[in-house]
Amino acid sequence: MTSAAELLRAELGRRPPDQRARYIKEVLAHAAAGLSLLEGETAAAEAVYRLADAMVSTPPRD
């Protein structure tokens, strides 16, 4: 079985560098929508909030 990380890596490798960020944003949006369907809107919103919080509290890379 292929992991999500392997699938994402393969898909990013097929795209030009200037299209990769948009692709990841689309994946995140679809994942949030899927969570909303599977676990409900509140659980999906909590997961997205935690992801955003983790990104804000991580120092930028140089």
N, C-alpha and C positions, 0 to 999 in steps of 0.2 A: 504494500500500500504506500502510495506517495503522500508525504506530509504536506501540509499547507505551505510550509516554508519552501519546500522543494518546488511546488507548483508556482509560487510567487516568484522565486528566483528564475525559473525557466521562462516565465512570461515577461519578466523585466528584461531578461537577456535578449528577447526577440524584439524589443521595442527600442527605438532611438532614445538616447539620453534625455532629450527635451520632452518626451512623452511619458516618461516613467513616473513622475510625481502625479500627473493626472490619473494614471492607471491605478496607483495606490489609493488615491482619494476615492476613485470609483469602487474599488474593492472594499474600502472601509464603509462606504455608504451602503453597499449591498449587504455587507455583514451586519450592519446595524438594523437594516430592514428585516433581514432574516431572523435576527434575535428578537425583534419586535413580534414577529409572527409566532415564533417558537415559545418565547418566555413571557411575552407581554411587553407593552410599551414602557412600563416602569422599570423592569429589569434591563431592557435595552438601553434606556436613557442612563441608568446607573453605570452600565458598562462603558458607554461612550464618555460619560463624565469622568470615570476613573482613568480612562485612556488619556483624555485631555489633561487631567490633573497630573498624570505621570509625565506628560510631555512638557508641561509648564515648569515642573519642579526639576527637570533635568537640564543641567547647564549646556549651552550650545557647544557644539564641536567646532574646533578651528579648522 
